[in-house]
């Protein structure tokens, strides 16, 4: 069941800007970490907000 549906564009460099209504509904703000997961063979993408530990974020940021 679809609760909120909208469209977004993939920009140069692979950036994906989430529309304001999606960010608000999902409780996502600028700088949050999200997980993208391909679901099924039809190419649907699931976006989930993640709470990562600060130590892990520093390790990822150092790459």
C-alpha positions in Angstrom: 0.0 0.0 0.0 1.4 3.4 -1.0 1.1 6.1 1.7 3.0 8.9 -0.1 4.0 8.9 -3.7 6.1 11.5 -5.5 8.9 11.7 -8.1 12.6 12.7 -7.7 15.4 13.2 -10.2 18.9 11.7 -10.0 21.3 14.6 -10.4 24.9 14.7 -11.7 27.2 12.7 -9.5 24.4 10.4 -8.4 22.8 12.8 -5.9 19.1 12.1 -5.2 17.1 14.9 -3.7 14.1 13.8 -1.7 11.1 16.0 -2.0 10.0 17.9 1.1 6.8 16.0 1.6 8.7 12.7 1.6 11.3 14.0 4.0 8.7 15.4 6.4 6.5 12.2 6.3 9.6 10.0 6.9 11.1 12.2 9.6 14.3 12.7 7.6 16.3 16.0 7.8 19.4 17.2 6.0 22.4 15.3 7.1 20.6 12.2 8.3 21.8 8.8 7.1 19.5 6.6 5.1 19.8 3.1 3.8 18.7 2.4 0.2 17.6 -1.2 -0.5 16.6 -2.7 -3.8 13.4 -4.6 -3.3 12.2 -7.2 -5.8 13.2 -7.7 -9.4 11.1 -4.7 -10.6 13.6 -2.1 -9.4 11.7 -0.7 -6.4 13.9 1.2 -3.9 13.2 1.2 -0.2 14.6 4.2 1.8 15.0 3.8 5.5 16.3 6.3 8.1 19.2 4.8 10.1 20.7 5.8 13.4 24.3 5.0 13.4 26.8 5.2 16.2 29.1 8.2 16.1 32.2 6.0 16.1 31.0 4.1 13.1 30.2 7.4 11.3 33.7 8.7 11.9 35.1 5.5 10.4 32.9 5.8 7.3 33.7 9.5 6.9 37.4 8.8 7.0 37.4 6.7 3.8 
